Amino acid sequence: MPAEITEEIGPSTQGFKRGLGLFDSVMVVVGIMVGSGIFIVSAEMSRQIGSPGWLLVAWGITGVLTVAGALSYGELAAMMPYAGGMYVYLREAFSPIWGFLYGWTLWTVIQTGTIAAVAIAFARFTGVLFPQISEQHYLIAPIHMGSRYAISLSTAQLLAIGVIVLLAAGNSLGLQYGKIIQNVFTVAKLGGLGALIVLGLTVCANSTALHANFTHPWAVHNVSPLAQGLDAASGFGLIIALCISQTGSLFSADSWHDITFVAGEVKNPHRNLPLSLLIGTSAVIVLYLLCNVAYLASLPLSAIQSAPSDRVATAVLQNIFPRTGPALMAAAIMISTFGTVNALTLAGARACYAIAKDGLFFPAAKRLNRAKVPGWGLWIQGLWSVVLVLPRTINPLTHEYGNLYSNLLDYVISAALFFYILTILGLFRLRRTRPDAPRPYRAWGYPWLPGIYIAGASVILLALFIYRPGTTWPGIAIVAAGVPVYFILRRSARAEALPLL
């Protein structure tokens, strides 16, 4: 049975300094949500949905689910303001194995894979300004490992590794350093996103785009097939398209809950954790919706659907600055992705720390360094992120190289959504099993708003399992692989706890 939720489980955060105020916490939420996705994913979403109006509805669904999830997590965060976030909530609401399976998936793929992906995104857009930075400019040419995988080191990979190492080192110096980096880059990225929105709604707005997109905003056309004989042109197909498109929008707004990983370092957590979740997620969703309105005011939907390399934001800026638009957008995304890698690095190490405190991760990860941060956790997380940067996938038809972490992240999207649903179900369970536990904040709209999240996310998850089985079932396999690891680690932890005879 999980331990009672009292200050007795507080030792999982003993030694941390509570140095994050409300502004800092909001900057973590915003900074980790806004990466490069908002500048790209609307292209694929528009191909799936085929309608300006329904594209905005898809982002609206993302907004409702994200804010509903944040309000629900706020109760859990205020109730258990300790390092570890979802790991702790699942452990306490259900059992340690559920917490571990989330932590296992988080460390092996979700957090480290995202760090690798965003670091590579930083390097790719650096290549717009400095062409010698490229995934095709090899220091070590791809070494094939069978017909489908290879290992390489390009200048882009090297830069991504450098960013990961730099930010792991910076955060190991103390919370103050990580906080300063986060605040500066998040304010800068918000300025860049705000400028894009203003330009898109004013200077870039044109009658051609407005007429094409808003004369018949609900008309569906030029859609990609979702499955054999199914696309968004039919009513049922449109519902499925809205669900499948959430893999772009919902996960461009993902990781907002990472602030709960660093709950042990938030000042006045009972107040600031729920508030930062609400303010941060609401602000980002409003910006994302405005950004998509700006796209639609600047470009006909057909131009959004066919944007080169899906870089919709770049296409918008090129209308104003034909020569410098790509460079300006690249600089903005570099700032955005650098800040996101920092936030992911800062938060993820605290989750590793909490898991290690329960004897289910590398023992060194549970130690705080002189700066009162989990230094070993930062370097272990950083090392695995670096490892994920190196492997490449090989397309058997075109022989083009991809990135292994991209496949892994595709696989665990459904698994991550499952854990979000399970965590909010944990809110209901804890209300029933521990009705008298202190709850400084109670989820607004309970039980309806958390219920809306569970229902909506479950429909999306079901659609993904039916219509995207190639990416969903491998994610379940990754989660299931953690089951034997859990029992091995638990047995090892028990053996170490036995007294010597």
C-alpha positions as CSV (number, residue, x, y, z in Angstrom):
1,M,0.0,0.0,0.0
2,P,1.3,3.5,-0.7
3,A,2.4,5.6,2.2
4,E,0.0,8.0,3.8
5,I,0.3,11.5,2.3
6,T,1.7,13.5,5.2
7,E,4.9,15.4,5.7
8,E,6.5,12.0,6.3
9,I,7.1,11.6,2.6
10,G,8.7,15.0,2.7
11,P,12.3,13.5,2.9
12,S,12.1,13.1,-0.9
13,T,12.7,16.8,-1.1
14,Q,14.9,17.4,2.0
15,G,18.0,19.4,1.2
16,F,16.5,21.4,-1.7
17,K,16.3,25.2,-1.6
18,R,12.9,26.7,-2.3
19,G,14.1,29.3,-4.7
20,L,11.4,29.5,-7.4
21,G,8.8,32.2,-7.0
22,L,5.5,32.4,-8.9
23,F,7.1,34.3,-11.9
24,D,10.0,31.7,-12.1
25,S,7.5,28.8,-11.9
26,V,5.3,30.3,-14.7
27,M,8.5,30.8,-16.8
28,V,9.2,27.1,-16.4
29,V,5.7,26.1,-17.5
30,V,5.7,28.5,-20.5
31,G,9.4,27.8,-21.4
32,I,9.0,24.1,-21.4
33,M,5.7,24.2,-23.5
34,V,6.9,26.6,-26.2
35,G,9.6,24.9,-28.3
36,S,9.6,24.6,-32.0
37,G,6.3,22.7,-32.5
38,I,4.0,25.8,-32.8
39,F,6.0,27.0,-35.8
40,I,5.7,23.7,-37.6
41,V,2.8,21.3,-36.7
42,S,0.0,23.4,-38.1
43,A,1.1,22.2,-41.6
44,E,0.5,18.5,-40.9
45,M,-2.6,19.3,-38.9
46,S,-4.1,21.3,-41.8
47,R,-3.4,18.4,-44.2
48,Q,-5.2,16.0,-41.9
49,I,-8.2,18.3,-41.2
50,G,-8.4,20.3,-44.4
51,S,-10.3,23.3,-43.0
52,P,-9.3,26.6,-41.5
53,G,-12.2,26.6,-39.0
54,W,-11.7,23.0,-37.9
55,L,-7.9,23.7,-37.6
56,L,-8.8,26.3,-35.0
57,V,-11.2,23.9,-33.3
58,A,-8.4,21.3,-33.0
59,W,-6.3,23.9,-31.2
60,G,-9.3,24.8,-29.1
61,I,-9.6,21.1,-28.1
62,T,-5.9,21.2,-27.1
63,G,-6.6,24.3,-25.0
64,V,-9.5,22.8,-23.1
65,L,-7.7,19.6,-22.4
66,T,-4.4,21.3,-21.4
67,V,-6.0,23.8,-19.0
68,A,-8.3,21.1,-17.6
69,G,-5.3,18.9,-17.0
70,A,-3.4,21.7,-15.4
71,L,-6.2,22.6,-13.0
72,S,-6.5,19.0,-12.0
73,Y,-2.8,18.6,-11.5
74,G,-2.8,21.7,-9.3
75,E,-4.7,19.9,-6.6
76,L,-2.2,17.0,-6.6
77,A,0.8,19.4,-6.7
78,A,-0.5,21.5,-3.7
79,M,-1.3,18.3,-1.8
80,M,2.1,16.7,-2.5
81,P,4.6,19.5,-3.1
82,Y,7.6,17.3,-3.4
83,A,10.2,16.5,-6.1
84,G,9.0,14.0,-8.6
85,G,5.6,15.2,-9.8
86,M,3.7,12.5,-11.7
87,Y,5.9,9.8,-10.3
88,V,4.8,10.7,-6.8
89,Y,1.2,11.1,-7.7
90,L,0.9,7.7,-9.4
91,R,2.8,6.0,-6.6
92,E,0.6,7.5,-3.9
93,A,-2.7,7.1,-5.8
94,F,-2.3,3.6,-7.1
95,S,1.0,1.7,-6.3
96,P,4.7,2.1,-6.6
97,I,4.8,0.1,-9.8
98,W,2.7,2.6,-11.7
99,G,4.9,5.4,-10.5
100,F,8.0,3.5,-11.6
101,L,6.5,2.6,-15.1
102,Y,5.9,6.3,-15.7
103,G,9.4,7.2,-14.4
104,W,10.9,4.4,-16.6
105,T,9.2,5.7,-19.7
106,L,10.0,9.3,-18.7
107,W,13.8,8.6,-18.4
108,T,14.3,6.2,-21.2
109,V,12.3,8.1,-23.9
110,I,10.0,11.0,-22.9
111,Q,12.3,13.5,-21.2
112,T,15.6,12.4,-22.6
113,G,14.2,11.8,-26.1
114,T,12.6,15.3,-26.0
115,I,15.9,16.8,-24.9
116,A,17.6,15.2,-27.8
117,A,14.9,16.2,-30.2
118,V,14.8,19.8,-29.2
119,A,18.6,20.1,-29.1
120,I,18.7,18.8,-32.7
121,A,16.0,21.3,-33.6
122,F,18.2,24.0,-32.2
123,A,21.1,22.7,-34.3
124,R,19.0,22.5,-37.5
125,F,17.9,26.1,-37.2
126,T,21.4,27.2,-36.4
127,G,22.2,25.7,-39.7
128,V,20.0,28.2,-41.4
129,L,22.4,30.9,-40.2
130,F,25.6,28.8,-40.4
131,P,25.3,26.3,-43.3
132,Q,28.3,24.3,-42.0
133,I,26.0,23.1,-39.2
134,S,24.1,20.3,-40.9
135,E,23.0,16.7,-40.3
136,Q,24.6,15.9,-43.7
137,H,28.0,17.4,-42.8
138,Y,29.6,14.4,-41.1
139,L,32.5,14.2,-38.7
140,I,31.9,10.5,-38.5
141,A,30.0,9.1,-41.5
142,P,27.1,6.8,-40.7
143,I,28.2,3.4,-39.5
144,H,25.5,0.9,-40.4
145,M,24.3,-1.5,-37.8
146,G,22.1,-3.8,-39.9
147,S,19.8,-2.5,-42.7
148,R,17.7,-0.1,-40.6
149,Y,20.0,1.6,-38.1
150,A,23.3,3.5,-38.1
151,I,25.4,5.7,-35.8
152,S,26.8,9.0,-37.0
153,L,28.3,12.3,-35.8
154,S,27.4,15.3,-37.9
155,T,28.1,18.9,-37.1
156,A,24.4,19.3,-36.2
157,Q,24.6,16.3,-33.8
158,L,27.8,17.7,-32.3
159,L,26.2,21.1,-31.6
160,A,23.2,19.4,-30.1
161,I,25.5,17.4,-27.8
162,G,27.3,20.6,-26.9
163,V,23.9,22.3,-25.9
164,I,22.9,19.3,-23.7
165,V,26.3,19.2,-21.9
166,L,26.4,23.0,-21.5
167,L,22.9,23.1,-19.9
168,A,23.6,20.1,-17.7
169,A,26.7,21.8,-16.5
170,G,24.9,25.2,-16.0
171,N,22.1,23.6,-14.0
172,S,24.6,21.6,-11.8
173,L,25.9,24.9,-10.5
174,G,22.7,25.6,-8.7
175,L,19.0,26.5,-9.1
176,Q,19.9,30.1,-9.4
177,Y,21.8,29.6,-12.6
178,G,19.1,27.4,-14.2
179,K,16.4,29.9,-13.1
180,I,18.3,32.9,-14.7
181,I,18.8,31.0,-18.0
182,Q,15.1,30.0,-18.0
183,N,13.7,33.4,-17.3
184,V,15.9,35.2,-19.8
185,F,15.2,32.8,-22.7
186,T,11.5,32.4,-21.9
187,V,10.9,36.2,-21.9
188,A,12.9,36.3,-25.2
189,K,10.9,33.5,-26.8
190,L,7.6,35.1,-25.7
191,G,8.7,38.4,-27.3
192,G,9.5,36.5,-30.6
193,L,6.2,34.7,-30.6
194,G,4.3,37.9,-29.8
195,A,6.1,39.7,-32.7
196,L,5.2,36.9,-35.1
197,I,1.5,37.1,-34.0
198,V,1.4,40.9,-34.4
199,L,3.1,40.8,-37.8
200,G,0.9,38.0,-39.0
201,L,-2.3,39.9,-38.0
202,T,-1.2,43.2,-39.3
203,V,1.6,43.5,-41.9
204,C,1.3,40.0,-43.3
205,A,-2.5,39.8,-43.3
206,N,-3.8,40.0,-46.9
207,S,-7.2,39.8,-48.7
208,T,-6.2,36.6,-50.6
209,A,-5.6,34.6,-47.4
210,L,-8.6,36.1,-45.6
211,H,-11.0,35.4,-48.5
212,A,-9.6,31.8,-49.0
213,N,-9.8,30.9,-45.3
214,F,-12.8,32.7,-43.9
215,T,-15.3,32.8,-46.8
216,H,-16.1,29.2,-46.2
217,P,-14.1,28.3,-43.1
218,W,-15.7,24.9,-42.5
219,A,-15.3,23.5,-46.0
220,V,-13.0,20.6,-46.0
221,H,-10.6,20.1,-49.0
222,N,-7.1,18.8,-49.9
223,V,-7.0,16.4,-47.1
224,S,-4.5,13.5,-46.5
225,P,-6.1,10.1,-46.0
226,L,-6.2,8.9,-42.4
227,A,-6.7,5.3,-43.3
228,Q,-7.9,3.4,-46.3
229,G,-11.2,5.0,-47.4
230,L,-11.2,7.4,-44.5
231,D,-10.5,11.1,-44.5
232,A,-11.8,14.3,-43.0
233,A,-14.3,14.9,-45.8
234,S,-16.9,12.7,-44.0
235,G,-18.4,13.5,-40.6
236,F,-16.8,10.5,-38.9
237,G,-13.5,11.1,-40.7
238,L,-13.5,14.6,-39.4
239,I,-13.9,13.4,-35.8
240,I,-11.0,11.0,-36.3
241,A,-8.9,13.7,-37.9
242,L,-9.5,16.0,-35.0
243,C,-8.3,13.2,-32.7
244,I,-5.3,12.2,-34.7
245,S,-4.2,15.9,-35.2
246,Q,-3.8,16.2,-31.4
247,T,-0.5,14.3,-31.7
248,G,0.7,17.6,-33.2
249,S,-1.2,20.3,-31.2
250,L,-1.6,18.5,-27.8
251,F,2.1,17.6,-27.7
252,S,3.3,21.0,-28.9
253,A,1.7,22.1,-25.7
254,D,3.1,19.2,-23.7
255,S,5.3,19.0,-20.6
256,W,3.4,21.8,-18.7
257,H,3.3,19.4,-15.7
258,D,7.2,19.4,-15.5
259,I,6.9,22.2,-12.9
260,T,5.6,19.6,-10.5
261,F,9.0,17.8,-10.8
262,V,10.7,20.7,-9.2
263,A,7.9,21.2,-6.6
264,G,10.4,20.8,-3.8
265,E,12.1,24.0,-4.9
266,V,9.0,26.2,-5.3
267,K,8.3,28.9,-2.7
268,N,4.9,28.7,-1.1
269,P,4.1,25.6,-3.2
270,H,0.5,25.3,-2.0
271,R,-0.3,28.6,-3.8
272,N,2.3,29.0,-6.5
273,L,2.2,25.5,-8.0
274,P,-1.6,25.6,-8.9
275,L,-1.3,29.3,-10.0
276,S,1.7,28.7,-12.2
277,L,0.0,25.8,-13.9
278,L,-3.1,27.8,-14.6
279,I,-1.3,31.0,-15.7
280,G,1.3,29.3,-17.7
281,T,-1.0,26.9,-19.6
282,S,-3.7,29.5,-20.2
283,A,-1.1,32.0,-21.6
284,V,0.5,29.5,-23.9
285,I,-2.9,28.3,-25.3
286,V,-4.0,31.9,-26.0
287,L,-0.8,32.6,-27.8
288,Y,-1.0,29.3,-29.8
289,L,-4.6,30.1,-30.9
290,L,-3.6,33.7,-31.9
291,C,-0.6,32.3,-33.7
292,N,-2.8,30.1,-35.8
293,V,-5.2,32.9,-36.6
294,A,-2.1,34.9,-37.7
295,Y,-1.1,32.0,-40.0
296,L,-4.6,31.9,-41.5
297,A,-4.6,35.7,-42.0
298,S,-1.3,35.6,-43.8
299,L,-1.5,32.4,-45.9
300,P,-4.2,30.5,-47.7
301,L,-4.7,27.0,-46.2
302,S,-3.2,25.4,-49.3
303,A,0.0,27.4,-48.6
304,I,0.0,26.2,-45.0
305,Q,-0.5,22.7,-46.1
306,S,2.4,22.9,-48.6
307,A,4.8,25.0,-46.5
308,P,8.4,23.9,-47.2
309,S,9.6,21.5,-44.5
310,D,6.3,22.4,-42.7
311,R,7.9,25.7,-41.6
312,V,4.7,27.7,-41.5
313,A,6.0,30.5,-39.4
314,T,9.0,31.0,-41.8
315,A,6.6,31.2,-44.7
316,V,4.7,34.0,-42.9
317,L,7.8,36.0,-42.3
318,Q,9.0,35.6,-45.9
319,N,6.0,37.5,-47.0
320,I,7.5,40.6,-45.2
321,F,11.2,39.9,-45.4
322,P,11.8,37.8,-48.5
323,R,15.6,37.7,-47.9
324,T,15.9,37.8,-44.1
325,G,12.6,36.0,-43.1
326,P,14.1,32.5,-42.8
327,A,17.1,33.9,-40.8
328,L,14.9,35.8,-38.4
329,M,12.6,32.8,-37.8
330,A,15.7,30.6,-37.3
331,A,17.0,33.0,-34.7
332,A,13.7,33.0,-32.9
333,I,13.4,29.2,-32.9
334,M,17.0,28.9,-31.6
335,I,16.1,31.1,-28.6
336,S,12.9,29.1,-28.1
337,T,14.5,25.7,-28.3
338,F,17.5,26.6,-26.1
339,G,15.2,27.7,-23.4
340,T,13.1,24.5,-23.7
341,V,16.2,22.3,-23.4
342,N,17.1,24.1,-20.2
343,A,13.7,23.7,-18.7
344,L,13.6,20.0,-19.6
345,T,17.0,19.5,-18.2
346,L,16.2,21.3,-14.9
347,A,12.9,19.5,-14.4
348,G,13.8,15.9,-15.5
349,A,16.7,15.5,-13.1
350,R,14.4,16.1,-10.1
351,A,12.2,13.2,-11.3
352,C,15.3,11.0,-11.5
353,Y,16.1,12.1,-7.9
354,A,12.7,11.1,-6.6
355,I,12.8,7.7,-8.3
356,A,16.3,7.1,-7.0
357,K,15.2,8.0,-3.4
358,D,12.9,5.0,-3.6
359,G,15.8,2.7,-4.7
360,L,14.5,2.4,-8.2
361,F,17.2,4.3,-10.1
362,F,20.9,4.8,-10.1
363,P,21.8,5.5,-6.4
364,A,24.0,8.5,-7.3
365,A,21.0,10.3,-8.7
366,K,19.5,10.7,-5.2
367,R,22.4,12.8,-4.0
368,L,22.4,16.6,-4.0
369,N,25.7,18.3,-4.7
370,R,27.1,21.4,-2.9
371,A,24.8,23.6,-4.8
372,K,21.8,21.7,-3.4
373,V,20.8,20.3,-6.8
374,P,20.8,16.7,-8.1
375,G,24.1,17.0,-9.9
376,W,24.5,13.3,-10.7
377,G,20.9,13.2,-11.9
378,L,21.6,16.0,-14.3
379,W,24.6,14.2,-15.7
380,I,23.0,10.8,-16.0
381,Q,20.0,12.4,-17.8
382,G,22.3,14.4,-20.0
383,L,24.4,11.3,-20.9
384,W,21.4,9.3,-22.0
385,S,20.1,12.3,-24.0
386,V,23.5,12.4,-25.7
387,V,23.3,8.7,-26.5
388,L,19.9,9.2,-28.1
389,V,21.3,11.9,-30.4
390,L,23.7,9.5,-32.1
391,P,21.7,6.6,-33.5
392,R,20.1,7.1,-36.9
393,T,17.3,5.2,-38.6
394,I,17.5,4.2,-42.3
395,N,14.5,4.4,-44.6
396,P,14.6,1.1,-46.6
397,L,12.9,2.7,-49.6
398,T,14.8,6.0,-49.9
399,H,17.9,5.2,-47.9
400,E,17.5,8.5,-46.1
401,Y,18.6,8.9,-42.5
402,G,16.3,9.7,-39.7
403,N,16.7,10.0,-36.0
404,L,16.0,7.1,-33.6
405,Y,14.6,9.4,-30.9
406,S,11.9,10.7,-33.3
407,N,10.6,7.1,-33.7
408,L,10.8,6.5,-29.9
409,L,8.9,9.8,-29.2
410,D,6.2,8.8,-31.8
411,Y,5.9,5.5,-30.0
412,V,5.4,6.9,-26.5
413,I,2.9,9.7,-27.4
414,S,0.0,7.4,-26.6
415,A,1.8,6.0,-23.5
416,A,2.3,9.5,-22.2
417,L,-1.4,10.3,-22.8
418,F,-2.3,7.2,-20.9
419,F,-0.3,8.3,-17.9
420,Y,-1.9,11.7,-17.9
421,I,-5.3,10.1,-17.8
422,L,-4.2,7.7,-15.1
423,T,-2.9,10.6,-13.0
424,I,-6.2,12.5,-13.2
425,L,-8.0,9.3,-12.3
426,G,-5.7,9.3,-9.3
427,L,-7.2,12.6,-8.3
428,F,-10.6,10.9,-8.0
429,R,-9.1,7.9,-6.2
430,L,-7.4,10.0,-3.6
431,R,-10.5,12.1,-3.0
432,R,-12.2,8.8,-2.1
433,T,-9.4,6.9,-0.2
434,R,-7.9,10.0,1.6
435,P,-10.7,12.4,2.0
436,D,-9.2,14.1,5.1
437,A,-5.7,14.7,3.5
438,P,-4.8,18.4,3.5
439,R,-5.8,20.0,0.2
440,P,-4.7,23.6,0.1
441,Y,-6.2,23.9,-3.4
442,R,-9.1,21.8,-4.7
443,A,-9.4,21.3,-8.4
444,W,-11.7,23.9,-9.9
445,G,-14.8,22.3,-11.6
446,Y,-14.3,19.0,-9.9
447,P,-15.6,16.4,-10.9
448,W,-16.7,17.8,-14.3
449,L,-13.6,19.4,-15.5
450,P,-11.2,16.5,-14.7
451,G,-13.9,14.2,-16.1
452,I,-13.9,16.2,-19.4
453,Y,-10.1,15.7,-19.6
454,I,-10.4,12.0,-19.0
455,A,-13.2,11.6,-21.5
456,G,-11.6,13.7,-24.2
457,A,-8.1,12.2,-23.8
458,S,-9.6,8.7,-23.8
459,V,-11.4,9.3,-27.1
460,I,-8.1,10.6,-28.6
461,L,-6.2,7.6,-27.2
462,L,-8.7,5.1,-28.6
463,A,-8.5,6.8,-32.1
464,L,-4.7,6.6,-32.0
465,F,-4.8,2.9,-31.1
466,I,-7.2,2.1,-33.9
467,Y,-5.9,4.3,-36.7
468,R,-2.2,4.7,-35.7
469,P,-1.3,1.2,-34.4
470,G,2.2,1.3,-35.8
471,T,3.2,4.0,-33.4
472,T,0.9,3.2,-30.4
473,W,1.6,-0.5,-29.7
474,P,5.4,-0.1,-29.6
475,G,4.9,2.6,-26.9
476,I,3.0,0.0,-24.8
477,A,5.9,-2.4,-25.3
478,I,8.4,0.2,-24.0
479,V,6.2,0.8,-20.9
480,A,5.8,-3.0,-20.4
481,A,9.6,-3.5,-20.6
482,G,9.8,-1.6,-17.3
483,V,7.8,-4.3,-15.4
484,P,10.6,-6.8,-15.1
485,V,13.1,-4.0,-14.4
486,Y,10.9,-2.8,-11.5
487,F,10.8,-6.2,-9.8
488,I,14.6,-6.6,-10.3
489,L,15.3,-3.2,-8.8
490,R,12.8,-3.8,-6.0
491,R,14.4,-7.1,-5.1
492,S,17.8,-5.5,-5.2
493,A,16.7,-2.6,-2.9
494,R,15.2,-5.1,-0.4
495,A,18.4,-7.1,-0.4
496,E,20.4,-4.0,0.4
497,A,18.1,-3.1,3.2
498,L,18.5,-6.5,5.0
499,P,20.8,-6.3,8.1
500,L,24.0,-8.3,8.0
501,L,23.9,-11.6,9.9
